[in-house]
Amino acid sequence: MRRARILSRKPGPRTRLSQDWMPSEKTTLILRCLLNILCFPIKNNTGDVVGVAELCNKVGGNFFTKYDQELAATFSVYCGISLYHATLYRKLEITQTNSKLSTELMLYHMQVSTEEVEKLATKDIVECTEFSEAIATFTYTPRSIPDARTAEAVISMCSAMGLTRRWKLQPSTLAKFILMVKRSYRDPPYHNWYHALSVAHFCYVLHQRCDNLSFLTDLEVLALFFSCLCHDIDHRGTNNSFQISSKSVLASLYSSEGSVMEVHM
């Protein structure tokens, strides 16, 4: 009979047994069954003891030999590797769980309420000129539109470009999408929601001034407008060098320096 057991916790300092301690009947039975024991430490790559392996009752012999000890020492290396990878995998699981929790929390706070969507979706689509008579000119500044009406202005531009009619965009779907895009923008001095609105407005002006962008297909016009609206989502307001120098989580996610900024759309 052979029995092996590995203790995967670091052994503590030796302690004296209390004089009042008496082995139980079960412990006494186990001790009587032990004919021989071979214990050897399991070490990590730095030489620290991370566990102890115990071999009991050698098969075909009354005691463990020097050769057995050498085999055990070799085996302990593989035990150390196994424990290291098991610990590493456990840490990875914990990290992934924390990451999922953080993502869920972020998505929860990014959610748009049903009331907000319904309020925007049920509003009558107004003419773009209601925001300004000069809205279809290159000199107009969309930043003059109040923040509370920016989503409404985007819907008006979609309608004026014929996107809602051509692609049968449902009011509730379009309203929720625009509100989600707006909420996904951070608030740096430049690459914010108003910047996205300005770029989308430029696309709208091109459409109004350049023969409805007739050199593009309807699908390309749709893609262009919504790309303008989404292109700087989650922009941090800093460049690649700053992210790398500050050793941010974003920089560590990408191996190439030029790819750091590609996280935003």
KELOTOR-299155 format. One record per residue (C-alpha): residue number from 1; residue in three letters; x negated, y, z negated. Coordinates in nm, 2 decimals. Each point is the difference from the previous one (the first is absolute). Layout:
REM KELOTOR-299155
SITE   n res      X      Y      Z
SITE NUM ala      X      Y      Z
...
END
This chain:
REM KELOTOR-299155
SITE   n res      X      Y      Z
SITE   1 met   0.00   0.00   0.00
SITE   2 arg  -0.13   0.35   0.09
SITE   3 arg   0.15   0.33  -0.10
SITE   4 ala  -0.10   0.34   0.11
SITE   5 arg   0.12   0.33  -0.13
SITE   6 ile  -0.11   0.36   0.09
SITE   7 leu   0.05   0.29  -0.24
SITE   8 ser   0.03   0.31   0.22
SITE   9 arg  -0.03   0.26  -0.28
SITE  10 lys  -0.32   0.14  -0.13
SITE  11 pro  -0.10  -0.18  -0.32
SITE  12 gly  -0.01   0.21  -0.31
SITE  13 pro  -0.26   0.00  -0.28
SITE  14 arg  -0.03  -0.31  -0.21
SITE  15 thr   0.22   0.01  -0.31
SITE  16 arg  -0.01  -0.21  -0.31
SITE  17 leu   0.29  -0.24  -0.06
SITE  18 ser   0.19   0.07  -0.31
SITE  19 gln  -0.06  -0.25  -0.28
SITE  20 asp   0.38  -0.04  -0.03
SITE  21 trp   0.02  -0.11   0.37
SITE  22 met   0.10  -0.36   0.04
SITE  23 pro   0.03  -0.17   0.34
SITE  24 ser   0.35  -0.11   0.09
SITE  25 glu   0.09  -0.36   0.08
SITE  26 lys   0.00   0.08   0.37
SITE  27 thr  -0.34   0.17  -0.01
SITE  28 thr  -0.15  -0.30  -0.20
SITE  29 leu   0.13  -0.24   0.26
SITE  30 ile  -0.15   0.20   0.29
SITE  31 leu  -0.34   0.02  -0.18
SITE  32 arg   0.00  -0.38  -0.06
SITE  33 cys   0.06  -0.05   0.38
SITE  34 leu  -0.30   0.21   0.09
SITE  35 leu  -0.30  -0.22   0.07
SITE  36 asn  -0.23   0.27   0.16
SITE  37 ile   0.03   0.36   0.11
SITE  38 leu  -0.19   0.22   0.24
SITE  39 cys   0.06   0.37  -0.01
SITE  40 phe  -0.15   0.25   0.23
SITE  41 pro   0.05   0.38   0.06
SITE  42 ile   0.15   0.15   0.31
SITE  43 lys  -0.16   0.33   0.09
SITE  44 asn   0.08   0.27   0.25
SITE  45 asn  -0.24   0.17   0.25
SITE  46 thr  -0.14   0.23  -0.28
SITE  47 gly  -0.08  -0.29  -0.23
SITE  48 asp   0.28   0.07  -0.25
SITE  49 val   0.19  -0.31  -0.14
SITE  50 val   0.35   0.01   0.13
SITE  51 gly   0.11  -0.35  -0.10
SITE  52 val  -0.11  -0.34  -0.15
SITE  53 ala   0.05  -0.34   0.17
SITE  54 glu   0.04  -0.31  -0.21
SITE  55 leu  -0.04  -0.36   0.12
SITE  56 cys   0.11  -0.28  -0.23
SITE  57 asn  -0.05  -0.38  -0.01
SITE  58 lys  -0.24  -0.08   0.28
SITE  59 val   0.11  -0.29   0.22
SITE  60 gly  -0.26  -0.28   0.02
SITE  61 gly  -0.23   0.13  -0.28
SITE  62 asn  -0.01   0.07  -0.37
SITE  63 phe  -0.16   0.35   0.04
SITE  64 phe  -0.07   0.27   0.26
SITE  65 thr  -0.34  -0.01   0.15
SITE  66 lys  -0.24   0.27   0.12
SITE  67 tyr   0.12  -0.06   0.35
SITE  68 asp   0.36   0.06  -0.11
SITE  69 gln  -0.11   0.33  -0.15
SITE  70 glu  -0.16   0.10   0.33
SITE  71 leu   0.32  -0.09   0.19
SITE  72 ala   0.20   0.19  -0.25
SITE  73 ala  -0.22   0.31   0.04
SITE  74 thr   0.05  -0.02   0.38
SITE  75 phe   0.37  -0.04  -0.04
SITE  76 ser   0.02   0.30  -0.23
SITE  77 val  -0.11   0.22   0.29
SITE  78 tyr   0.31  -0.10   0.19
SITE  79 cys   0.21   0.04  -0.31
SITE  80 gly  -0.13   0.36  -0.04
SITE  81 ile   0.08   0.08   0.37
SITE  82 ser   0.35  -0.15  -0.04
SITE  83 leu   0.07   0.20  -0.32
SITE  84 tyr  -0.13   0.32   0.16
SITE  85 his   0.23  -0.04   0.30
SITE  86 ala   0.29  -0.09  -0.22
SITE  87 thr  -0.05   0.31  -0.21
SITE  88 leu  -0.05   0.21   0.32
SITE  89 tyr   0.32  -0.14   0.15
SITE  90 arg   0.19   0.09  -0.32
SITE  91 lys  -0.13   0.35   0.01
SITE  92 leu   0.11   0.02   0.36
SITE  93 glu   0.35  -0.11  -0.09
SITE  94 ile   0.02   0.26  -0.27
SITE  95 thr  -0.12   0.27   0.24
SITE  96 gln   0.25  -0.10   0.27
SITE  97 thr   0.28   0.00  -0.26
SITE  98 asn  -0.10   0.35  -0.12
SITE  99 ser  -0.01   0.11   0.36
SITE 100 lys   0.34  -0.14   0.08
SITE 101 leu   0.14   0.18  -0.31
SITE 102 ser  -0.15   0.33   0.10
SITE 103 thr   0.14  -0.04   0.36
SITE 104 glu   0.34  -0.08  -0.14
SITE 105 leu  -0.01   0.30  -0.23
SITE 106 met  -0.11   0.23   0.29
SITE 107 leu   0.27  -0.13   0.23
SITE 108 tyr   0.26   0.04  -0.27
SITE 109 his  -0.08   0.37  -0.04
SITE 110 met  -0.01   0.04   0.38
SITE 111 gln   0.35  -0.13   0.04
SITE 112 val   0.26   0.25   0.13
SITE 113 ser   0.33   0.00  -0.19
SITE 114 thr   0.31  -0.10   0.18
SITE 115 glu   0.15   0.34  -0.09
SITE 116 glu  -0.28   0.19   0.18
SITE 117 val   0.04  -0.22   0.31
SITE 118 glu   0.37   0.04   0.01
SITE 119 lys  -0.01   0.37  -0.06
SITE 120 leu  -0.24   0.05   0.30
SITE 121 ala   0.17  -0.26   0.23
SITE 122 thr   0.35   0.15  -0.04
SITE 123 lys  -0.11   0.35   0.07
SITE 124 asp   0.10   0.14   0.34
SITE 125 ile  -0.30   0.04   0.23
SITE 126 val  -0.05   0.37   0.05
SITE 127 glu  -0.17   0.17   0.29
SITE 128 cys  -0.37   0.06  -0.03
SITE 129 thr   0.06   0.37   0.05
SITE 130 glu   0.18   0.01  -0.34
SITE 131 phe  -0.34  -0.02  -0.16
SITE 132 ser  -0.14   0.27   0.22
SITE 133 glu   0.08   0.15   0.34
SITE 134 ala  -0.38  -0.04   0.08
SITE 135 ile  -0.03  -0.36  -0.11
SITE 136 ala  -0.06  -0.12   0.36
SITE 137 thr  -0.30   0.23   0.04
SITE 138 phe  -0.37  -0.07  -0.06
SITE 139 thr  -0.03   0.30  -0.23
SITE 140 tyr   0.27  -0.13  -0.25
SITE 141 thr  -0.13  -0.13  -0.33
SITE 142 pro   0.20  -0.29  -0.14
SITE 143 arg  -0.14   0.07  -0.35
SITE 144 ser   0.27   0.27  -0.02
SITE 145 ile   0.26  -0.27  -0.02
SITE 146 pro   0.10  -0.06  -0.37
SITE 147 asp  -0.12  -0.34  -0.13
SITE 148 ala   0.35  -0.11  -0.08
SITE 149 arg   0.10   0.03   0.37
SITE 150 thr  -0.31  -0.14   0.17
SITE 151 ala   0.15  -0.35   0.03
SITE 152 glu   0.31   0.16   0.16
SITE 153 ala  -0.22   0.19   0.24
SITE 154 val  -0.17  -0.32   0.11
SITE 155 ile   0.34  -0.16   0.08
SITE 156 ser   0.10   0.31   0.19
SITE 157 met  -0.32  -0.02   0.21
SITE 158 cys   0.07  -0.37   0.06
SITE 159 ser   0.34   0.08   0.13
SITE 160 ala  -0.11   0.29   0.22
SITE 161 met  -0.26  -0.23   0.16
SITE 162 gly   0.27  -0.26   0.07
SITE 163 leu  -0.16  -0.27  -0.21
SITE 164 thr   0.29  -0.07  -0.22
SITE 165 arg   0.23  -0.05   0.30
SITE 166 arg  -0.24  -0.18   0.22
SITE 167 trp  -0.11  -0.25  -0.26
SITE 168 lys   0.33  -0.01  -0.20
SITE 169 leu  -0.18   0.09  -0.32
SITE 170 gln   0.25  -0.06  -0.29
SITE 171 pro   0.03   0.31  -0.22
SITE 172 ser  -0.06  -0.20  -0.33
SITE 173 thr  -0.31  -0.18   0.15
SITE 174 leu  -0.15   0.32   0.13
SITE 175 ala   0.07   0.19  -0.32
SITE 176 lys  -0.16  -0.27  -0.22
SITE 177 phe  -0.30  -0.02   0.23
SITE 178 ile  -0.06   0.38   0.00
SITE 179 leu   0.04   0.02  -0.38
SITE 180 met  -0.24  -0.29  -0.05
SITE 181 val  -0.26   0.16   0.22
SITE 182 lys   0.03   0.33  -0.18
SITE 183 arg  -0.04  -0.17  -0.34
SITE 184 ser  -0.30  -0.20   0.13
SITE 185 tyr  -0.21   0.32   0.06
SITE 186 arg  -0.22   0.12  -0.28
SITE 187 asp  -0.04   0.37  -0.08
SITE 188 pro  -0.35   0.12   0.10
SITE 189 pro  -0.04   0.35   0.13
SITE 190 tyr   0.02  -0.09   0.37
SITE 191 his   0.08  -0.37   0.08
SITE 192 asn   0.35   0.01  -0.16
SITE 193 trp   0.36  -0.03   0.11
SITE 194 tyr   0.01   0.35   0.15
SITE 195 his  -0.30  -0.09   0.21
SITE 196 ala   0.19  -0.31   0.13
SITE 197 leu   0.30   0.22   0.07
SITE 198 ser  -0.21   0.25   0.19
SITE 199 val  -0.15  -0.27   0.22
SITE 200 ala   0.34  -0.15   0.07
SITE 201 his   0.13   0.35   0.07
SITE 202 phe  -0.28   0.05   0.26
SITE 203 cys   0.12  -0.32   0.17
SITE 204 tyr   0.35   0.14   0.00
SITE 205 val  -0.11   0.33   0.16
SITE 206 leu  -0.19  -0.19   0.27
SITE 207 his   0.31  -0.20   0.07
SITE 208 gln   0.21   0.32   0.03
SITE 209 arg  -0.26   0.20   0.20
SITE 210 cys  -0.15  -0.27   0.22
SITE 211 asp   0.30  -0.14   0.19
SITE 212 asn   0.09  -0.24  -0.28
SITE 213 leu  -0.34  -0.16   0.03
SITE 214 ser   0.11  -0.16   0.32
SITE 215 phe  -0.35  -0.14   0.06
SITE 216 leu   0.06  -0.24  -0.29
SITE 217 thr   0.25  -0.28  -0.03
SITE 218 asp   0.29   0.02  -0.25
SITE 219 leu  -0.17  -0.26  -0.22
SITE 220 glu  -0.33   0.20   0.01
SITE 221 val   0.19   0.32  -0.11
SITE 222 leu   0.15  -0.19  -0.29
SITE 223 ala  -0.34  -0.14  -0.10
SITE 224 leu  -0.17   0.34   0.03
SITE 225 phe   0.25   0.18  -0.21
SITE 226 phe   0.01  -0.25  -0.29
SITE 227 ser  -0.38  -0.04   0.02
SITE 228 cys  -0.03   0.37  -0.05
SITE 229 leu   0.22  -0.03  -0.30
SITE 230 cys  -0.18  -0.29  -0.16
SITE 231 his  -0.37   0.06   0.11
SITE 232 asp  -0.13   0.12  -0.34
SITE 233 ile   0.20  -0.21  -0.25
SITE 234 asp  -0.20  -0.05  -0.32
SITE 235 his  -0.28   0.23   0.11
SITE 236 arg  -0.22   0.08  -0.30
SITE 237 gly  -0.11   0.34   0.12
SITE 238 thr  -0.37  -0.11   0.00
SITE 239 asn  -0.23  -0.14   0.27
SITE 240 asn  -0.21  -0.32   0.02
SITE 241 ser  -0.30   0.14  -0.17
SITE 242 phe   0.19   0.11  -0.31
SITE 243 gln   0.17  -0.33  -0.03
SITE 244 ile  -0.33  -0.19   0.02
SITE 245 ser  -0.19   0.24  -0.23
SITE 246 ser   0.27  -0.02  -0.26
SITE 247 lys   0.00  -0.38   0.02
SITE 248 ser   0.38   0.00   0.02
SITE 249 val   0.21  -0.32   0.02
SITE 250 leu   0.08   0.10   0.36
SITE 251 ala  -0.36   0.01   0.10
SITE 252 ser  -0.08  -0.34  -0.15
SITE 253 leu   0.29  -0.14   0.20
SITE 254 tyr  -0.17   0.07   0.33
SITE 255 ser  -0.35  -0.12   0.10
SITE 256 ser  -0.05   0.26   0.28
SITE 257 glu  -0.04   0.37  -0.09
SITE 258 gly   0.21   0.11   0.30
SITE 259 ser   0.29  -0.22  -0.10
SITE 260 val   0.08   0.16  -0.34
SITE 261 met   0.22   0.26   0.15
SITE 262 glu   0.19  -0.25   0.21
SITE 263 val   0.21  -0.10  -0.30
SITE 264 his   0.23   0.29   0.08
SITE 265 met   0.22  -0.04   0.30
END
